[in-house]
Amino acid sequence: MEQDSQLVQQCLQGDGSAWEELVRRHTRRVYNLCYRFTGNGSTAEDLTQEVFLRIYKTIGSYRSAHGGFATWMTSVTRNLLIDHYRRTKRDRLTDSLDDAMPVVENKESSARRPDQQALAGELSAQVHSGLQKLSPDLREAVILRDLQGLDYGEIRQVLGVPEGTVKSRINRGRIELARVLEQMGVRPNQGARARSGL
């Protein structure tokens, strides 16, 4: 992402429009990561703002030689999510996922029939609910790989663990998610369709 590196340099020179462009380019990715991890749209919005505040304050520490801006930004997001997880540990024990579940982002084609869209939305919500039941380590590995589309090397950088650990967490997370979805009554082919619709 050479354009990101150029935008970072322009930000460091005080170009406000370059900062706005960086935020515009990456807001959706940061929000989706926050939402998938927290399961709450309002919390994800707040955390997204916190992420960009943190990035703004620390953008001078970004070095393109150590990886892409998106990978660095994902690391910043992950660190903030870990902080949030620790701060809200007690709250999560009493919150109901059903009460906190906002409308899941719908990337479905508008050409789909309403009944197909409803089914895809329901399956997407079930997969999202299943993700919330995974341990944080497994959840973040699955989210980074299957929902954010990062490759193993990028995930290794973000998580700060060996690539073998990354692969193991993704594998264990997928197996555990499949088990949870099966317990929820989601058939395997439904889960695959739901994952592709996220």
VEXLUM-421416 format. One record per residue (C-alpha): residue number from 1; residue in one letter; x negated, y, z negated. Coordinates in Angstrom, 2 decimals, decimal comma, padded with zeros to 5 digits, m for minus. Layout:
<nodes>
+-----+------+---------+---------+---------+
! seq ! type !    east !   north !      up !
+-----+------+---------+---------+---------+
! NUM !    a !       X !       Y !       Z !
...
+-----+------+---------+---------+---------+
</nodes>
This chain:
<nodes>
+-----+------+---------+---------+---------+
! seq ! type !    east !   north !      up !
+-----+------+---------+---------+---------+
!   1 !    m !  000,00 !  000,00 !  000,00 !
!   2 !    e ! m002,36 !  002,65 !  001,25 !
!   3 !    q !  000,41 !  005,25 !  001,18 !
!   4 !    d !  000,83 !  004,75 ! m002,59 !
!   5 !    s ! m002,88 !  005,38 ! m003,14 !
!   6 !    q ! m002,65 !  008,58 ! m001,11 !
!   7 !    l !  000,39 !  009,69 ! m003,08 !
!   8 !    v ! m001,44 !  009,01 ! m006,34 !
!   9 !    q ! m004,35 !  011,17 ! m005,20 !
!  10 !    q ! m001,95 !  013,96 ! m004,24 !
!  11 !    c ! m000,26 !  013,65 ! m007,67 !
!  12 !    l ! m003,62 !  014,01 ! m009,37 !
!  13 !    q ! m004,12 !  017,23 ! m007,37 !
!  14 !    g ! m000,81 !  018,58 ! m008,73 !
!  15 !    d !  001,47 !  017,85 ! m005,77 !
!  16 !    g !  004,96 !  017,53 ! m007,27 !
!  17 !    s !  006,52 !  016,27 ! m004,05 !
!  18 !    a !  004,04 !  013,36 ! m004,02 !
!  19 !    w !  005,20 !  012,40 ! m007,54 !
!  20 !    e !  008,84 !  012,57 ! m006,43 !
!  21 !    e !  008,03 !  010,30 ! m003,48 !
!  22 !    l !  006,28 !  007,74 ! m005,74 !
!  23 !    v !  009,29 !  007,72 ! m008,06 !
!  24 !    r !  011,69 !  007,39 ! m005,12 !
!  25 !    r !  009,70 !  004,51 ! m003,62 !
!  26 !    h !  009,49 !  002,50 ! m006,86 !
!  27 !    t !  012,53 !  003,34 ! m009,01 !
!  28 !    r !  014,60 !  000,44 ! m007,74 !
!  29 !    r !  011,80 ! m002,08 ! m008,35 !
!  30 !    v !  011,18 ! m000,81 ! m011,92 !
!  31 !    y !  014,90 ! m000,66 ! m012,71 !
!  32 !    n !  015,47 ! m004,20 ! m011,41 !
!  33 !    l !  012,62 ! m005,53 ! m013,52 !
!  34 !    c !  013,93 ! m003,75 ! m016,62 !
!  35 !    y !  017,48 ! m004,89 ! m015,96 !
!  36 !    r !  016,54 ! m008,50 ! m015,33 !
!  37 !    f !  014,56 ! m008,57 ! m018,55 !
!  38 !    t !  017,05 ! m006,74 ! m020,80 !
!  39 !    g !  020,39 ! m007,64 ! m019,25 !
!  40 !    n !  021,76 ! m004,17 ! m019,95 !
!  41 !    g !  022,17 ! m001,48 ! m017,28 !
!  42 !    s !  022,04 !  001,47 ! m019,66 !
!  43 !    t !  018,96 !  000,13 ! m021,44 !
!  44 !    a !  017,33 ! m000,57 ! m018,08 !
!  45 !    e !  017,94 !  003,04 ! m016,99 !
!  46 !    d !  016,39 !  004,36 ! m020,21 !
!  47 !    l !  013,41 !  002,03 ! m019,89 !
!  48 !    t !  012,94 !  002,99 ! m016,24 !
!  49 !    q !  012,66 !  006,63 ! m017,30 !
!  50 !    e !  010,20 !  005,64 ! m020,04 !
!  51 !    v !  008,13 !  003,68 ! m017,50 !
!  52 !    f !  007,84 !  006,66 ! m015,19 !
!  53 !    l !  006,97 !  008,96 ! m018,10 !
!  54 !    r !  004,22 !  006,54 ! m019,09 !
!  55 !    i !  003,02 !  006,28 ! m015,48 !
!  56 !    y !  002,98 !  010,07 ! m015,17 !
!  57 !    k !  000,86 !  010,37 ! m018,32 !
!  58 !    t ! m001,56 !  007,59 ! m017,33 !
!  59 !    i ! m001,68 !  007,86 ! m013,53 !
!  60 !    g ! m005,28 !  009,04 ! m013,76 !
!  61 !    s ! m006,25 !  005,56 ! m015,01 !
!  62 !    y ! m004,98 !  003,84 ! m011,84 !
!  63 !    r ! m007,79 !  002,50 ! m009,65 !
!  64 !    s ! m006,89 !  001,18 ! m006,21 !
!  65 !    a ! m010,03 ! m000,96 ! m006,21 !
!  66 !    h ! m008,46 ! m003,10 ! m008,98 !
!  67 !    g ! m005,24 ! m003,82 ! m007,06 !
!  68 !    g ! m002,19 ! m002,22 ! m005,53 !
!  69 !    f ! m000,21 !  000,54 ! m007,18 !
!  70 !    a !  002,90 ! m001,68 ! m007,37 !
!  71 !    t !  000,94 ! m004,28 ! m009,34 !
!  72 !    w ! m000,42 ! m001,64 ! m011,71 !
!  73 !    m !  003,06 ! m000,16 ! m012,11 !
!  74 !    t !  004,47 ! m003,63 ! m012,86 !
!  75 !    s !  001,82 ! m004,05 ! m015,58 !
!  76 !    v !  002,83 ! m000,73 ! m017,12 !
!  77 !    t !  006,49 ! m001,80 ! m016,95 !
!  78 !    r !  005,73 ! m005,16 ! m018,54 !
!  79 !    n !  003,82 ! m003,55 ! m021,40 !
!  80 !    l !  006,73 ! m001,22 ! m022,07 !
!  81 !    l !  009,18 ! m004,14 ! m021,94 !
!  82 !    i !  007,07 ! m006,03 ! m024,48 !
!  83 !    d !  007,15 ! m002,99 ! m026,77 !
!  84 !    h !  010,92 ! m002,74 ! m026,30 !
!  85 !    y !  011,33 ! m006,48 ! m026,98 !
!  86 !    r !  009,46 ! m006,19 ! m030,27 !
!  87 !    r !  011,40 ! m003,07 ! m031,34 !
!  88 !    t !  014,79 ! m004,58 ! m030,65 !
!  89 !    k !  014,25 ! m008,18 ! m031,75 !
!  90 !    r !  016,86 ! m008,03 ! m034,52 !
!  91 !    d !  019,41 ! m006,25 ! m032,33 !
!  92 !    r !  019,27 ! m008,96 ! m029,66 !
!  93 !    l !  020,33 ! m011,59 ! m032,18 !
!  94 !    t !  023,68 ! m009,90 ! m032,69 !
!  95 !    d !  024,42 ! m008,48 ! m029,23 !
!  96 !    s !  026,77 ! m010,38 ! m026,98 !
!  97 !    l !  025,53 ! m010,76 ! m023,43 !
!  98 !    d !  029,12 ! m010,68 ! m022,20 !
!  99 !    d !  029,69 ! m007,27 ! m023,81 !
! 100 !    a !  026,46 ! m005,91 ! m022,37 !
! 101 !    m !  026,75 ! m007,39 ! m018,86 !
! 102 !    p !  027,07 ! m004,60 ! m016,30 !
! 103 !    v !  028,05 ! m005,16 ! m012,69 !
! 104 !    v !  025,26 ! m007,15 ! m011,06 !
! 105 !    e !  023,66 ! m005,43 ! m008,07 !
! 106 !    n !  025,27 ! m006,75 ! m004,92 !
! 107 !    k !  022,95 ! m007,11 ! m001,94 !
! 108 !    e !  025,49 ! m009,14 !  000,01 !
! 109 !    s !  026,40 ! m008,28 !  003,57 !
! 110 !    s !  029,57 ! m006,24 !  003,91 !
! 111 !    a !  030,59 ! m008,71 !  006,64 !
! 112 !    r !  031,31 ! m011,35 !  003,99 !
! 113 !    r !  034,89 ! m012,09 !  003,11 !
! 114 !    p !  036,04 ! m010,80 ! m000,30 !
! 115 !    d !  036,32 ! m014,34 ! m001,70 !
! 116 !    q !  032,72 ! m015,08 ! m000,65 !
! 117 !    q !  031,53 ! m011,83 ! m002,24 !
! 118 !    a !  033,38 ! m012,64 ! m005,46 !
! 119 !    l !  031,85 ! m016,13 ! m005,60 !
! 120 !    a !  028,35 ! m014,79 ! m004,92 !
! 121 !    g !  028,81 ! m012,12 ! m007,61 !
! 122 !    e !  030,00 ! m014,69 ! m010,14 !
! 123 !    l !  027,06 ! m017,00 ! m009,36 !
! 124 !    s !  024,62 ! m014,10 ! m009,58 !
! 125 !    a !  026,03 ! m013,20 ! m012,99 !
! 126 !    q !  025,67 ! m016,83 ! m014,13 !
! 127 !    v !  022,04 ! m016,95 ! m013,01 !
! 128 !    h !  021,40 ! m013,64 ! m014,76 !
! 129 !    s !  023,03 ! m014,96 ! m017,93 !
! 130 !    g !  020,91 ! m018,11 ! m017,66 !
! 131 !    l !  017,75 ! m016,01 ! m017,37 !
! 132 !    q !  018,58 ! m014,30 ! m020,64 !
! 133 !    k !  018,47 ! m017,69 ! m022,38 !
! 134 !    l !  014,85 ! m018,38 ! m021,36 !
! 135 !    s !  011,94 ! m017,52 ! m023,63 !
! 136 !    p !  010,40 ! m014,12 ! m022,76 !
! 137 !    d !  007,22 ! m015,72 ! m021,31 !
! 138 !    l !  009,16 ! m017,99 ! m018,97 !
! 139 !    r !  011,75 ! m015,32 ! m018,11 !
! 140 !    e !  009,16 ! m012,74 ! m017,08 !
! 141 !    a !  007,25 ! m015,27 ! m014,94 !
! 142 !    v !  010,41 ! m016,32 ! m013,09 !
! 143 !    i !  011,57 ! m012,71 ! m012,67 !
! 144 !    l !  008,21 ! m011,55 ! m011,34 !
! 145 !    r !  007,95 ! m014,44 ! m008,87 !
! 146 !    d !  011,51 ! m015,17 ! m007,77 !
! 147 !    l !  013,22 ! m011,80 ! m008,16 !
! 148 !    q !  010,40 ! m009,29 ! m007,73 !
! 149 !    g !  008,55 ! m011,36 ! m005,10 !
! 150 !    l !  005,05 ! m010,95 ! m006,56 !
! 151 !    d !  002,44 ! m013,49 ! m005,49 !
! 152 !    y !  000,54 ! m015,59 ! m008,05 !
! 153 !    g ! m002,49 ! m013,29 ! m008,03 !
! 154 !    e ! m000,36 ! m010,22 ! m008,73 !
! 155 !    i !  001,48 ! m012,00 ! m011,53 !
! 156 !    r ! m001,87 ! m013,10 ! m013,00 !
! 157 !    q ! m002,94 ! m009,44 ! m013,07 !
! 158 !    v !  000,35 ! m008,26 ! m014,58 !
! 159 !    l !  000,49 ! m010,93 ! m017,29 !
! 160 !    g ! m003,24 ! m011,05 ! m017,96 !
! 161 !    v ! m003,31 ! m014,85 ! m017,99 !
! 162 !    p ! m005,04 ! m017,41 ! m015,72 !
! 163 !    e ! m003,32 ! m018,32 ! m012,46 !
! 164 !    g ! m002,76 ! m021,88 ! m013,71 !
! 165 !    t ! m000,80 ! m020,48 ! m016,66 !
! 166 !    v !  001,25 ! m018,34 ! m014,26 !
! 167 !    k !  002,14 ! m021,38 ! m012,15 !
! 168 !    s !  002,94 ! m023,43 ! m015,24 !
! 169 !    r !  005,24 ! m020,73 ! m016,66 !
! 170 !    i !  007,05 ! m020,32 ! m013,34 !
! 171 !    n !  007,52 ! m024,09 ! m013,03 !
! 172 !    r !  008,70 ! m024,48 ! m016,64 !
! 173 !    g !  010,93 ! m021,41 ! m016,30 !
! 174 !    r !  012,58 ! m022,76 ! m013,14 !
! 175 !    i !  013,15 ! m026,17 ! m014,76 !
! 176 !    e !  014,58 ! m024,57 ! m017,91 !
! 177 !    l !  016,78 ! m022,21 ! m015,87 !
! 178 !    a !  018,11 ! m025,17 ! m013,86 !
! 179 !    r !  018,89 ! m027,01 ! m017,12 !
! 180 !    v !  020,67 ! m023,95 ! m018,57 !
! 181 !    l !  022,68 ! m023,44 ! m015,39 !
! 182 !    e !  023,65 ! m027,11 ! m015,35 !
! 183 !    q !  024,91 ! m026,76 ! m018,93 !
! 184 !    m !  026,93 ! m023,74 ! m017,77 !
! 185 !    g !  028,51 ! m025,90 ! m015,06 !
! 186 !    v !  026,69 ! m024,33 ! m012,11 !
! 187 !    r !  025,98 ! m026,91 ! m009,42 !
! 188 !    p !  022,41 ! m026,90 ! m007,98 !
! 189 !    n !  023,44 ! m025,62 ! m004,53 !
! 190 !    q !  025,42 ! m022,80 ! m006,18 !
! 191 !    g !  022,37 ! m021,78 ! m008,23 !
! 192 !    a !  020,20 ! m021,65 ! m005,12 !
! 193 !    r !  022,78 ! m019,48 ! m003,36 !
! 194 !    a !  023,05 ! m017,25 ! m006,41 !
! 195 !    r !  019,28 ! m016,82 ! m006,65 !
! 196 !    s !  019,12 ! m015,85 ! m003,00 !
! 197 !    g !  021,88 ! m013,31 ! m003,60 !
! 198 !    l !  020,08 ! m011,54 ! m006,44 !
+-----+------+---------+---------+---------+
</nodes>
